Each structure stands twice: as structure tokens, then as C-alpha cells.
Amino acid sequence: MAVPSRGGGVAAALVKRHSGQASICARCRNTPSRSSTRFYSASASVDASTLVEAYPLKPTEPHPHPPVTVAGVAEFRIKSSTILTRAPLITRALHPFENAFFFYQKRLNERLVLPFRHTFYFKKDTAADLDWRIKFEERGKIAAKELGRYYAQGRNAWNDELLVGSSLSSEERMRDILLKDAELRVTEDGEKAPPDEVVPVERPMDRVTEADKTNDIRRLDRALDRTLYLIVQRGDGEWRFPTVDVPTDEDLHESAARALESAAGVNMNTWMVGRVPVAHFVKKPEFNEDSSLKQRGEKVFFHKARIMAGQADLNGNKLGLKDFNWLTKEELRAKLDKAYFKAVKNMMADR
């Protein structure tokens, strides 16, 4: 019988006191438990290695020290920062290979489905029926709008793949064909409209905005298919995310919200994604030759937020900020400090 506690004799005495008889053999009572043995040397070595990793050595210090100087001044400032993002507003542009693949899928579908019966959708001799028959003749008697001169039920139906360099699957061509097909070719009297009376359909807005053309990095209506991040320029010229010191009576996420309001104003409808930091950055303190503190380090905890509406406004900000930018991930890499960007890049979206 094995005793799991350190004091085998104490356990035996307690059992004897309550049971009135000895139920533990002398060998078990006098043999210490193996699980109770403590390796103090191993514990001390683990604690020492942990201290070395947590607190770097000063120039003249042989052993690690806690993060407070002899004078009682903390070597690190605890800060909270907000990574404010604007999500993509449109889908990304497709690769030419993707366009060609989807175009091939449409042609393949035309081969597999039954022939299109327009009488099921348009009543005979109505304005809608006349409009469809006019466009059907213009397409070369092909029901599909954007597949080109491809006869899915003809002898050459097998030839449904695109040739290299073909522009049949380009987005611009598809858009122009669908817009032209959407034009009404019949007058109110139910007759074919002359070309000068055909009203063109309003074109959708371009993916490239005016802010993209002028490279205005302060506007939110740019890079519509990418995620944008707000950074601000401090008084010393460095670019950072909105950041403030964390007081003892405030949580990290509360300081992050205060940093955003203090830096960019209240003219934004924002949403804090969560209360848990998504990244952190550590700047080590600097010491003089006599081990006195030269410059305190920083421990910055980043929180993620979304902007729903509004715009940043630095007028009257309390942090002495000079400018702000809305940048993509690649633009941040060129703007931010290398170590600072490395600390936050893994939480950023690829697009």
C-alpha cells in the first residue's frame, strides 16, 4: 500500500486515531512517498531561466532583476492601442484564369441543360416577347447573353473552351454586353423602338475611385476591395496606431477606446471587436553605464476595432497628433517601423 502524502507517519497516526487500530504496515508508514519528493535545484533553475527571459540584464548587472529600478521607477510603460479597420466594400477583382474558368462553366452548362423555351417566360405577341425576340436575333439566335457565338446544340458544341489570349471572358466585355441587353428595345405602343429612342442603362460605378486616381490616403473611399487601417503621426514624426498610457483604474479595452476617441475624435461610428488584445509590442528600456534608467520601455497591447461610418478628425486632439492615413497592409509595411509592424502583421487580413 502506498501513501500519497509526504508524512506517512502522520497519516498512519490519524488513521489509527479514528479507526482504533493500525491499518497501515510499518514499511508504508516509514517509507516516504515518491510523489512527494521535491527537486529544489530543478525548480530554482527554471525560475532563474524565466527571469532571464522576462527581464534583460543591465550593462553592469550579473543577474536578472524585477522590472523596477532601485529608485522604485517602473522600467516599462503599459500602453493600449487601437487598430481601427475599414473592411472591404466590394469583392476582389478576378484573375484572368478565374474569368476563363467561369466562362467555360457557363458554356458547359448550356450544353447540359434543355433548350431555352421563351414562351414559358414571355406571353406571345406582348411587348416583353417582342423585346426578347429582337435581342435574340441580334445575338445570332443564341439564348445566352454573354457566351458569344456558341451554339450549345450544334455540331461544334464540343468546342467550348477559350483560346489563349481571348477577351470573351473579360469583365469589361461581360459588363458591356449585359448593359446593352438590359436596354428596352420596344416603345410604349408595343413596336420596335428606333435607335435614337433607346434609353441607355446607367452604368455601375467604377472599381477605381477618384481617391485612387489622386492617391488621397486620407479618404476612406479608396482601395475598395482591400482592408484599410488608421495610423496617426505623432509630434516626433513617427507613425503609430492611436495609443495612450493605461492608468491603474482602467482596463486595457477601456484605454483602447479612449485612445481612439482622443486621437481621431468622436465623429466616427466605431465598434470594438473584443476586450482581449490581438497583438502586443515590447520596446526594451535603455540604461546608462551606471545602471540608472535612461529611457523607459513600452509594452503596447493592441485591440481591434471597426469603423462603420464617419471620418477621423485630428482638430483639437489631446495627443499632439499632426496627421492621419488610411493604408493597406502593404502600405503600412513601408510606413511603420520594422519591429512595430512585425508585432501586428499577423493579425491583419491578406486583403
Short mmCIF file of the C-alpha atoms (twelve columns), coordinates in Angstrom:
data_MODEL
# 
_entry.id   MODEL 
# 
loop_
_atom_site.group_PDB 
_atom_site.id 
_atom_site.type_symbol 
_atom_site.label_atom_id 
_atom_site.label_alt_id 
_atom_site.label_comp_id 
_atom_site.label_asym_id 
_atom_site.label_seq_id 
_atom_site.Cartn_x 
_atom_site.Cartn_y 
_atom_site.Cartn_z 
_atom_site.pdbx_PDB_model_num 
ATOM 1   C CA . MET A 1   0.000   0.000  0.000   1 
ATOM 2   C CA . ALA A 2   1.375   3.409  -0.992  1 
ATOM 3   C CA . VAL A 3   0.746   6.644  0.857   1 
ATOM 4   C CA . PRO A 4   0.407   9.656  -1.496  1 
ATOM 5   C CA . SER A 5   1.199   12.321 1.153   1 
ATOM 6   C CA . ARG A 6   4.573   13.476 2.476   1 
ATOM 7   C CA . GLY A 7   4.091   12.410 6.067   1 
ATOM 8   C CA . GLY A 8   3.487   8.692  6.069   1 
ATOM 9   C CA . GLY A 9   3.765   8.541  9.840   1 
ATOM 10  C CA . VAL A 10  1.284   11.397 10.331  1 
ATOM 11  C CA . ALA A 11  -1.254  9.701  8.068   1 
ATOM 12  C CA . ALA A 12  -0.809  6.434  9.941   1 
ATOM 13  C CA . ALA A 13  -1.382  8.158  13.274  1 
ATOM 14  C CA . LEU A 14  -4.563  9.828  12.008  1 
ATOM 15  C CA . VAL A 15  -5.944  6.566  10.646  1 
ATOM 16  C CA . LYS A 16  -5.121  4.798  13.894  1 
ATOM 17  C CA . ARG A 17  -6.777  7.544  15.949  1 
ATOM 18  C CA . HIS A 18  -10.065 7.362  14.021  1 
ATOM 19  C CA . SER A 19  -10.225 3.625  13.417  1 
ATOM 20  C CA . GLY A 20  -8.913  2.485  16.792  1 
ATOM 21  C CA . GLN A 21  -6.457  0.046  15.171  1 
ATOM 22  C CA . ALA A 22  -3.379  0.259  12.984  1 
ATOM 23  C CA . SER A 23  -4.308  -0.459 9.348   1 
ATOM 24  C CA . ILE A 24  -1.001  0.679  7.758   1 
ATOM 25  C CA . CYS A 25  2.009   -1.572 7.688   1 
ATOM 26  C CA . ALA A 26  5.285   -0.387 9.188   1 
ATOM 27  C CA . ARG A 27  7.008   -0.353 5.779   1 
ATOM 28  C CA . CYS A 28  4.443   2.004  4.240   1 
ATOM 29  C CA . ARG A 29  4.463   4.196  7.338   1 
ATOM 30  C CA . ASN A 30  8.241   4.616  7.409   1 
ATOM 31  C CA . THR A 31  8.855   4.875  3.606   1 
ATOM 32  C CA . PRO A 32  8.379   8.413  2.214   1 
ATOM 33  C CA . SER A 33  6.154   8.771  -0.864  1 
ATOM 34  C CA . ARG A 34  7.989   9.152  -4.209  1 
ATOM 35  C CA . SER A 35  5.492   11.750 -5.478  1 
ATOM 36  C CA . SER A 36  6.224   13.993 -2.512  1 
ATOM 37  C CA . THR A 37  9.916   14.417 -3.358  1 
ATOM 38  C CA . ARG A 38  10.700  17.988 -4.480  1 
ATOM 39  C CA . PHE A 39  13.642  18.791 -6.681  1 
ATOM 40  C CA . TYR A 40  14.543  22.213 -5.388  1 
ATOM 41  C CA . SER A 41  17.577  22.566 -7.680  1 
ATOM 42  C CA . ALA A 42  15.482  21.968 -10.809 1 
ATOM 43  C CA . SER A 43  12.835  24.423 -9.613  1 
ATOM 44  C CA . ALA A 44  15.449  27.061 -8.938  1 
ATOM 45  C CA . SER A 45  16.997  26.649 -12.403 1 
ATOM 46  C CA . VAL A 46  13.584  27.009 -14.095 1 
ATOM 47  C CA . ASP A 47  12.821  30.174 -12.098 1 
ATOM 48  C CA . ALA A 48  16.194  31.660 -12.997 1 
ATOM 49  C CA . SER A 49  15.768  30.998 -16.728 1 
ATOM 50  C CA . THR A 50  12.290  32.512 -16.613 1 
ATOM 51  C CA . LEU A 51  13.642  35.673 -15.002 1 
ATOM 52  C CA . VAL A 52  16.379  35.971 -17.594 1 
ATOM 53  C CA . GLU A 53  13.831  35.826 -20.433 1 
ATOM 54  C CA . ALA A 54  11.419  38.233 -18.744 1 
ATOM 55  C CA . TYR A 55  13.905  40.881 -17.628 1 
ATOM 56  C CA . PRO A 56  17.015  41.637 -19.708 1 
ATOM 57  C CA . LEU A 57  20.302  42.278 -17.937 1 
ATOM 58  C CA . LYS A 58  21.561  45.780 -17.398 1 
ATOM 59  C CA . PRO A 59  25.039  46.621 -18.678 1 
ATOM 60  C CA . THR A 60  26.670  46.069 -15.249 1 
ATOM 61  C CA . GLU A 61  24.269  43.533 -13.770 1 
ATOM 62  C CA . PRO A 62  25.260  39.833 -13.481 1 
ATOM 63  C CA . HIS A 63  21.767  38.555 -12.531 1 
ATOM 64  C CA . PRO A 64  18.213  39.313 -13.719 1 
ATOM 65  C CA . HIS A 65  16.183  41.826 -11.761 1 
ATOM 66  C CA . PRO A 66  12.494  42.691 -11.382 1 
ATOM 67  C CA . PRO A 67  11.056  45.428 -13.670 1 
ATOM 68  C CA . VAL A 68  11.501  48.207 -11.093 1 
ATOM 69  C CA . THR A 69  14.661  50.239 -10.562 1 
ATOM 70  C CA . VAL A 70  16.298  50.877 -7.231  1 
ATOM 71  C CA . ALA A 71  14.536  54.218 -7.050  1 
ATOM 72  C CA . GLY A 72  11.161  52.492 -7.462  1 
ATOM 73  C CA . VAL A 73  10.519  53.710 -11.040 1 
ATOM 74  C CA . ALA A 74  8.916   51.184 -13.380 1 
ATOM 75  C CA . GLU A 75  11.050  50.393 -16.395 1 
ATOM 76  C CA . PHE A 76  8.067   49.850 -18.713 1 
ATOM 77  C CA . ARG A 77  5.074   51.970 -19.584 1 
ATOM 78  C CA . ILE A 78  1.923   49.923 -20.146 1 
ATOM 79  C CA . LYS A 79  0.023   51.273 -23.146 1 
ATOM 80  C CA . SER A 80  -3.132  50.330 -25.014 1 
ATOM 81  C CA . SER A 81  -3.623  50.879 -28.731 1 
ATOM 82  C CA . THR A 82  -6.484  50.523 -31.221 1 
ATOM 83  C CA . ILE A 83  -6.130  49.064 -34.702 1 
ATOM 84  C CA . LEU A 84  -9.121  50.638 -36.440 1 
ATOM 85  C CA . THR A 85  -10.022 48.942 -39.723 1 
ATOM 86  C CA . ARG A 86  -12.348 49.608 -42.623 1 
ATOM 87  C CA . ALA A 87  -13.498 46.322 -44.123 1 
ATOM 88  C CA . PRO A 88  -13.517 45.748 -47.914 1 
ATOM 89  C CA . LEU A 89  -16.584 47.241 -49.586 1 
ATOM 90  C CA . ILE A 90  -16.515 45.174 -52.783 1 
ATOM 91  C CA . THR A 91  -15.251 41.778 -53.831 1 
ATOM 92  C CA . ARG A 92  -11.779 41.487 -55.252 1 
ATOM 93  C CA . ALA A 93  -11.104 41.566 -58.978 1 
ATOM 94  C CA . LEU A 94  -10.945 38.100 -60.504 1 
ATOM 95  C CA . HIS A 95  -7.808  36.689 -62.059 1 
ATOM 96  C CA . PRO A 96  -7.992  36.142 -65.848 1 
ATOM 97  C CA . PHE A 97  -7.753  32.403 -65.254 1 
ATOM 98  C CA . GLU A 98  -10.790 32.573 -62.944 1 
ATOM 99  C CA . ASN A 99  -12.751 34.534 -65.541 1 
ATOM 100 C CA . ALA A 100 -11.899 31.942 -68.195 1 
ATOM 101 C CA . PHE A 101 -12.885 29.097 -65.857 1 
ATOM 102 C CA . PHE A 102 -16.302 30.591 -65.037 1 
ATOM 103 C CA . PHE A 103 -16.889 31.339 -68.729 1 
ATOM 104 C CA . TYR A 104 -16.164 27.694 -69.576 1 
ATOM 105 C CA . GLN A 105 -18.559 26.563 -66.833 1 
ATOM 106 C CA . LYS A 106 -21.342 28.659 -68.389 1 
ATOM 107 C CA . ARG A 107 -20.775 27.149 -71.812 1 
ATOM 108 C CA . LEU A 108 -20.688 23.670 -70.339 1 
ATOM 109 C CA . ASN A 109 -23.963 24.352 -68.566 1 
ATOM 110 C CA . GLU A 110 -25.541 25.417 -71.869 1 
ATOM 111 C CA . ARG A 111 -24.607 22.031 -73.322 1 
ATOM 112 C CA . LEU A 112 -26.138 20.080 -70.443 1 
ATOM 113 C CA . VAL A 113 -29.456 21.890 -69.912 1 
ATOM 114 C CA . LEU A 114 -32.569 21.645 -72.058 1 
ATOM 115 C CA . PRO A 115 -33.091 24.245 -74.810 1 
ATOM 116 C CA . PHE A 116 -34.460 27.569 -73.594 1 
ATOM 117 C CA . ARG A 117 -38.236 27.978 -74.191 1 
ATOM 118 C CA . HIS A 118 -39.016 31.674 -74.180 1 
ATOM 119 C CA . THR A 119 -42.768 31.070 -74.465 1 
ATOM 120 C CA . PHE A 120 -42.695 29.824 -70.872 1 
ATOM 121 C CA . TYR A 121 -41.497 33.259 -69.683 1 
ATOM 122 C CA . PHE A 122 -42.988 35.676 -72.245 1 
ATOM 123 C CA . LYS A 123 -46.559 35.741 -73.412 1 
ATOM 124 C CA . LYS A 124 -46.859 35.681 -77.183 1 
ATOM 125 C CA . ASP A 125 -47.190 38.991 -79.030 1 
ATOM 126 C CA . THR A 126 -46.578 41.096 -75.930 1 
ATOM 127 C CA . ALA A 127 -44.034 43.906 -75.567 1 
ATOM 128 C CA . ALA A 128 -41.765 41.665 -73.480 1 
ATOM 129 C CA . ASP A 129 -41.952 38.905 -76.120 1 
ATOM 130 C CA . LEU A 130 -41.105 41.358 -78.905 1 
ATOM 131 C CA . ASP A 131 -38.196 42.781 -76.911 1 
ATOM 132 C CA . TRP A 132 -36.766 39.302 -76.311 1 
ATOM 133 C CA . ARG A 133 -37.091 38.264 -79.980 1 
ATOM 134 C CA . ILE A 134 -35.291 41.434 -81.145 1 
ATOM 135 C CA . LYS A 135 -32.329 40.748 -78.845 1 
ATOM 136 C CA . PHE A 136 -32.423 37.054 -79.746 1 
ATOM 137 C CA . GLU A 137 -31.934 37.904 -83.413 1 
ATOM 138 C CA . GLU A 138 -29.082 40.320 -82.587 1 
ATOM 139 C CA . ARG A 139 -27.244 37.576 -80.687 1 
ATOM 140 C CA . GLY A 140 -27.385 35.250 -83.673 1 
ATOM 141 C CA . LYS A 141 -30.337 33.247 -82.311 1 
ATOM 142 C CA . ILE A 142 -28.470 32.295 -79.147 1 
ATOM 143 C CA . ALA A 143 -30.379 32.342 -75.871 1 
ATOM 144 C CA . ALA A 144 -27.359 33.032 -73.653 1 
ATOM 145 C CA . LYS A 145 -26.423 36.701 -73.447 1 
ATOM 146 C CA . GLU A 146 -22.677 36.689 -72.816 1 
ATOM 147 C CA . LEU A 147 -21.329 33.426 -74.273 1 
ATOM 148 C CA . GLY A 148 -20.529 34.714 -77.739 1 
ATOM 149 C CA . ARG A 149 -21.332 32.815 -80.952 1 
ATOM 150 C CA . TYR A 150 -21.561 29.464 -79.243 1 
ATOM 151 C CA . TYR A 151 -24.301 27.005 -80.283 1 
ATOM 152 C CA . ALA A 152 -24.656 24.548 -77.437 1 
ATOM 153 C CA . GLN A 153 -26.852 22.155 -79.506 1 
ATOM 154 C CA . GLY A 154 -24.889 22.396 -82.759 1 
ATOM 155 C CA . ARG A 155 -22.224 20.232 -84.363 1 
ATOM 156 C CA . ASN A 156 -19.370 22.229 -82.785 1 
ATOM 157 C CA . ALA A 157 -20.800 22.217 -79.270 1 
ATOM 158 C CA . TRP A 158 -17.739 20.303 -78.106 1 
ATOM 159 C CA . ASN A 159 -15.547 23.329 -78.834 1 
ATOM 160 C CA . ASP A 160 -16.482 25.169 -75.637 1 
ATOM 161 C CA . GLU A 161 -13.030 26.141 -74.372 1 
ATOM 162 C CA . LEU A 162 -11.436 29.569 -74.775 1 
ATOM 163 C CA . LEU A 163 -8.326  30.148 -76.820 1 
ATOM 164 C CA . VAL A 164 -5.257  31.678 -75.205 1 
ATOM 165 C CA . GLY A 165 -5.492  35.471 -75.269 1 
ATOM 166 C CA . SER A 166 -9.239  35.551 -75.934 1 
ATOM 167 C CA . SER A 167 -11.127 38.500 -74.429 1 
ATOM 168 C CA . LEU A 168 -14.536 36.794 -74.383 1 
ATOM 169 C CA . SER A 169 -14.316 36.202 -70.623 1 
ATOM 170 C CA . SER A 170 -13.095 39.677 -69.616 1 
ATOM 171 C CA . GLU A 171 -15.178 41.557 -67.072 1 
ATOM 172 C CA . GLU A 172 -15.374 44.687 -69.253 1 
ATOM 173 C CA . ARG A 173 -16.848 42.765 -72.177 1 
ATOM 174 C CA . MET A 174 -19.337 40.963 -69.936 1 
ATOM 175 C CA . ARG A 175 -20.445 44.226 -68.388 1 
ATOM 176 C CA . ASP A 176 -20.937 45.958 -71.742 1 
ATOM 177 C CA . ILE A 177 -22.950 43.054 -73.156 1 
ATOM 178 C CA . LEU A 178 -25.235 42.814 -70.126 1 
ATOM 179 C CA . LEU A 179 -25.819 46.575 -70.092 1 
ATOM 180 C CA . LYS A 180 -26.695 46.601 -73.783 1 
ATOM 181 C CA . ASP A 181 -29.036 43.644 -73.325 1 
ATOM 182 C CA . ALA A 182 -30.807 45.467 -70.483 1 
ATOM 183 C CA . GLU A 183 -31.864 48.315 -72.787 1 
ATOM 184 C CA . LEU A 184 -35.557 48.300 -73.696 1 
ATOM 185 C CA . ARG A 185 -35.992 47.949 -77.475 1 
ATOM 186 C CA . VAL A 186 -39.782 48.339 -77.563 1 
ATOM 187 C CA . THR A 187 -41.826 51.539 -77.321 1 
ATOM 188 C CA . GLU A 188 -44.886 52.017 -75.158 1 
ATOM 189 C CA . ASP A 189 -47.041 51.231 -78.191 1 
ATOM 190 C CA . GLY A 190 -45.525 47.766 -78.467 1 
ATOM 191 C CA . GLU A 191 -43.425 48.500 -81.549 1 
ATOM 192 C CA . LYS A 192 -39.723 48.280 -82.206 1 
ATOM 193 C CA . ALA A 193 -38.007 51.439 -80.959 1 
ATOM 194 C CA . PRO A 194 -35.704 53.344 -83.343 1 
ATOM 195 C CA . PRO A 195 -32.041 53.512 -82.280 1 
ATOM 196 C CA . ASP A 196 -32.283 57.170 -81.248 1 
ATOM 197 C CA . GLU A 197 -35.105 56.416 -78.779 1 
ATOM 198 C CA . VAL A 198 -33.341 53.584 -76.976 1 
ATOM 199 C CA . VAL A 199 -32.510 54.790 -73.469 1 
ATOM 200 C CA . PRO A 200 -29.108 53.528 -72.284 1 
ATOM 201 C CA . VAL A 201 -28.920 51.818 -68.903 1 
ATOM 202 C CA . GLU A 202 -26.966 53.560 -66.159 1 
ATOM 203 C CA . ARG A 203 -23.547 52.000 -65.799 1 
ATOM 204 C CA . PRO A 204 -22.336 50.768 -62.400 1 
ATOM 205 C CA . MET A 205 -19.708 52.763 -60.587 1 
ATOM 206 C CA . ASP A 206 -16.083 52.075 -61.404 1 
ATOM 207 C CA . ARG A 207 -13.992 49.971 -59.041 1 
ATOM 208 C CA . VAL A 208 -11.278 52.637 -59.176 1 
ATOM 209 C CA . THR A 209 -12.449 55.776 -57.358 1 
ATOM 210 C CA . GLU A 210 -11.287 59.359 -57.597 1 
ATOM 211 C CA . ALA A 211 -9.325  58.894 -54.368 1 
ATOM 212 C CA . ASP A 212 -7.435  56.018 -56.004 1 
ATOM 213 C CA . LYS A 213 -6.566  58.139 -59.015 1 
ATOM 214 C CA . THR A 214 -5.276  61.041 -56.885 1 
ATOM 215 C CA . ASN A 215 -3.729  58.720 -54.242 1 
ATOM 216 C CA . ASP A 216 -5.561  60.525 -51.436 1 
ATOM 217 C CA . ILE A 217 -4.597  58.308 -48.494 1 
ATOM 218 C CA . ARG A 218 -6.774  60.277 -46.044 1 
ATOM 219 C CA . ARG A 219 -10.047 59.213 -47.638 1 
ATOM 220 C CA . LEU A 220 -11.996 56.063 -46.916 1 
ATOM 221 C CA . ASP A 221 -13.382 55.632 -50.445 1 
ATOM 222 C CA . ARG A 222 -10.146 54.201 -51.823 1 
ATOM 223 C CA . ALA A 223 -8.889  50.614 -52.263 1 
ATOM 224 C CA . LEU A 224 -12.492 49.426 -52.039 1 
ATOM 225 C CA . ASP A 225 -11.518 45.751 -52.273 1 
ATOM 226 C CA . ARG A 226 -8.898  45.966 -49.507 1 
ATOM 227 C CA . THR A 227 -8.867  46.438 -45.738 1 
ATOM 228 C CA . LEU A 228 -7.694  49.885 -44.615 1 
ATOM 229 C CA . TYR A 229 -6.014  50.665 -41.270 1 
ATOM 230 C CA . LEU A 230 -5.909  54.005 -39.465 1 
ATOM 231 C CA . ILE A 231 -2.492  55.271 -38.348 1 
ATOM 232 C CA . VAL A 232 -1.613  58.672 -36.907 1 
ATOM 233 C CA . GLN A 233 1.557   60.733 -36.930 1 
ATOM 234 C CA . ARG A 234 2.942   61.774 -33.555 1 
ATOM 235 C CA . GLY A 235 4.697   65.024 -32.778 1 
ATOM 236 C CA . ASP A 236 8.112   63.420 -33.307 1 
ATOM 237 C CA . GLY A 237 7.133   62.361 -36.826 1 
ATOM 238 C CA . GLU A 238 6.702   58.623 -36.154 1 
ATOM 239 C CA . TRP A 239 3.600   56.823 -37.426 1 
ATOM 240 C CA . ARG A 240 1.703   54.673 -34.941 1 
ATOM 241 C CA . PHE A 241 -1.752  53.341 -34.225 1 
ATOM 242 C CA . PRO A 242 -3.732  55.518 -31.752 1 
ATOM 243 C CA . THR A 243 -2.113  54.799 -28.356 1 
ATOM 244 C CA . VAL A 244 -2.436  56.050 -24.757 1 
ATOM 245 C CA . ASP A 245 -0.984  55.095 -21.372 1 
ATOM 246 C CA . VAL A 246 -3.040  52.726 -19.230 1 
ATOM 247 C CA . PRO A 247 -3.814  54.104 -15.742 1 
ATOM 248 C CA . THR A 248 -4.228  51.793 -12.763 1 
ATOM 249 C CA . ASP A 249 -8.007  52.328 -12.591 1 
ATOM 250 C CA . GLU A 250 -8.733  51.444 -16.241 1 
ATOM 251 C CA . ASP A 251 -8.849  48.192 -18.211 1 
ATOM 252 C CA . LEU A 252 -6.941  47.655 -21.437 1 
ATOM 253 C CA . HIS A 253 -10.015 47.738 -23.696 1 
ATOM 254 C CA . GLU A 254 -11.274 50.906 -21.987 1 
ATOM 255 C CA . SER A 255 -7.941  52.603 -22.617 1 
ATOM 256 C CA . ALA A 256 -8.043  51.442 -26.247 1 
ATOM 257 C CA . ALA A 257 -11.448 53.077 -26.745 1 
ATOM 258 C CA . ARG A 258 -10.187 56.249 -25.070 1 
ATOM 259 C CA . ALA A 259 -7.125  56.244 -27.329 1 
ATOM 260 C CA . LEU A 260 -9.316  56.177 -30.423 1 
ATOM 261 C CA . GLU A 261 -11.546 58.983 -29.160 1 
ATOM 262 C CA . SER A 262 -8.610  61.123 -28.026 1 
ATOM 263 C CA . ALA A 263 -6.739  60.677 -31.308 1 
ATOM 264 C CA . ALA A 264 -9.414  60.703 -34.020 1 
ATOM 265 C CA . GLY A 265 -12.316 62.500 -32.371 1 
ATOM 266 C CA . VAL A 266 -15.916 61.487 -31.825 1 
ATOM 267 C CA . ASN A 267 -17.152 61.914 -35.410 1 
ATOM 268 C CA . MET A 268 -16.870 58.193 -36.104 1 
ATOM 269 C CA . ASN A 269 -19.247 55.317 -35.526 1 
ATOM 270 C CA . THR A 270 -16.877 52.588 -34.355 1 
ATOM 271 C CA . TRP A 271 -17.208 49.156 -32.798 1 
ATOM 272 C CA . MET A 272 -14.643 47.480 -30.538 1 
ATOM 273 C CA . VAL A 273 -14.410 43.863 -31.701 1 
ATOM 274 C CA . GLY A 274 -13.458 42.446 -28.297 1 
ATOM 275 C CA . ARG A 275 -11.855 43.067 -24.925 1 
ATOM 276 C CA . VAL A 276 -8.869  40.791 -25.492 1 
ATOM 277 C CA . PRO A 277 -5.714  42.168 -27.184 1 
ATOM 278 C CA . VAL A 278 -4.943  40.746 -30.614 1 
ATOM 279 C CA . ALA A 279 -1.223  41.622 -30.585 1 
ATOM 280 C CA . HIS A 280 1.445   43.239 -28.418 1 
ATOM 281 C CA . PHE A 281 4.703   45.107 -28.898 1 
ATOM 282 C CA . VAL A 282 7.592   45.395 -26.425 1 
ATOM 283 C CA . LYS A 283 10.191  48.151 -26.586 1 
ATOM 284 C CA . LYS A 284 13.077  47.466 -24.203 1 
ATOM 285 C CA . PRO A 285 14.241  50.178 -21.770 1 
ATOM 286 C CA . GLU A 286 17.591  51.890 -22.108 1 
ATOM 287 C CA . PHE A 287 20.149  52.142 -19.268 1 
ATOM 288 C CA . ASN A 288 23.167  54.305 -18.593 1 
ATOM 289 C CA . GLU A 289 26.618  52.895 -17.801 1 
ATOM 290 C CA . ASP A 290 25.903  53.162 -14.058 1 
ATOM 291 C CA . SER A 291 22.768  51.015 -14.471 1 
ATOM 292 C CA . SER A 292 20.488  54.001 -13.986 1 
ATOM 293 C CA . LEU A 293 17.404  54.180 -16.187 1 
ATOM 294 C CA . LYS A 294 17.938  56.302 -19.278 1 
ATOM 295 C CA . GLN A 295 14.632  55.757 -21.071 1 
ATOM 296 C CA . ARG A 296 11.660  53.691 -20.047 1 
ATOM 297 C CA . GLY A 297 10.477  50.886 -22.284 1 
ATOM 298 C CA . GLU A 298 6.973   50.287 -23.589 1 
ATOM 299 C CA . LYS A 299 4.564   47.363 -23.558 1 
ATOM 300 C CA . VAL A 300 1.791   48.114 -26.035 1 
ATOM 301 C CA . PHE A 301 -1.340  45.945 -26.259 1 
ATOM 302 C CA . PHE A 302 -3.372  46.247 -29.460 1 
ATOM 303 C CA . HIS A 303 -7.156  45.925 -29.715 1 
ATOM 304 C CA . LYS A 304 -9.132  45.582 -32.925 1 
ATOM 305 C CA . ALA A 305 -11.989 47.877 -33.911 1 
ATOM 306 C CA . ARG A 306 -14.180 48.528 -36.957 1 
ATOM 307 C CA . ILE A 307 -15.364 51.833 -38.401 1 
ATOM 308 C CA . MET A 308 -18.958 51.818 -39.583 1 
ATOM 309 C CA . ALA A 309 -19.358 55.473 -40.612 1 
ATOM 310 C CA . GLY A 310 -17.715 58.874 -40.217 1 
ATOM 311 C CA . GLN A 311 -14.129 60.026 -40.585 1 
ATOM 312 C CA . ALA A 312 -11.125 60.763 -38.386 1 
ATOM 313 C CA . ASP A 313 -10.731 64.347 -37.196 1 
ATOM 314 C CA . LEU A 314 -7.497  65.492 -35.535 1 
ATOM 315 C CA . ASN A 315 -8.677  69.002 -34.742 1 
ATOM 316 C CA . GLY A 316 -8.273  69.610 -31.013 1 
ATOM 317 C CA . ASN A 317 -6.845  66.157 -30.299 1 
ATOM 318 C CA . LYS A 318 -5.246  65.731 -26.878 1 
ATOM 319 C CA . LEU A 319 -2.241  63.688 -28.016 1 
ATOM 320 C CA . GLY A 320 -0.485  66.283 -30.170 1 
ATOM 321 C CA . LEU A 321 -1.008  64.339 -33.403 1 
ATOM 322 C CA . LYS A 322 -0.252  66.001 -36.725 1 
ATOM 323 C CA . ASP A 323 -1.693  63.788 -39.459 1 
ATOM 324 C CA . PHE A 324 -3.543  60.538 -40.196 1 
ATOM 325 C CA . ASN A 325 -3.639  57.996 -43.039 1 
ATOM 326 C CA . TRP A 326 -5.850  55.111 -44.131 1 
ATOM 327 C CA . LEU A 327 -3.459  52.498 -45.525 1 
ATOM 328 C CA . THR A 328 -3.457  48.912 -46.731 1 
ATOM 329 C CA . LYS A 329 -1.242  46.222 -45.231 1 
ATOM 330 C CA . GLU A 330 1.456   46.683 -47.874 1 
ATOM 331 C CA . GLU A 331 1.449   50.451 -47.395 1 
ATOM 332 C CA . LEU A 332 1.771   50.008 -43.629 1 
ATOM 333 C CA . ARG A 333 4.872   47.893 -44.134 1 
ATOM 334 C CA . ALA A 334 6.603   50.844 -45.816 1 
ATOM 335 C CA . LYS A 335 5.280   53.436 -43.332 1 
ATOM 336 C CA . LEU A 336 5.710   51.848 -39.907 1 
ATOM 337 C CA . ASP A 337 8.847   50.895 -38.029 1 
ATOM 338 C CA . LYS A 338 10.018  47.389 -38.957 1 
ATOM 339 C CA . ALA A 339 9.787   45.905 -35.443 1 
ATOM 340 C CA . TYR A 340 6.487   47.676 -34.790 1 
ATOM 341 C CA . PHE A 341 4.927   46.317 -37.978 1 
ATOM 342 C CA . LYS A 342 6.238   42.812 -37.290 1 
ATOM 343 C CA . ALA A 343 4.366   42.776 -33.975 1 
ATOM 344 C CA . VAL A 344 0.957   43.383 -35.614 1 
ATOM 345 C CA . LYS A 345 1.221   41.983 -39.141 1 
ATOM 346 C CA . ASN A 346 -0.092  38.508 -38.277 1 
ATOM 347 C CA . MET A 347 -3.477  39.841 -37.203 1 
ATOM 348 C CA . MET A 348 -4.026  41.750 -40.470 1 
ATOM 349 C CA . ALA A 349 -6.112  40.413 -43.308 1 
ATOM 350 C CA . ASP A 350 -4.500  39.445 -46.593 1 
ATOM 351 C CA . ARG A 351 -6.886  41.692 -48.483 1 
# 
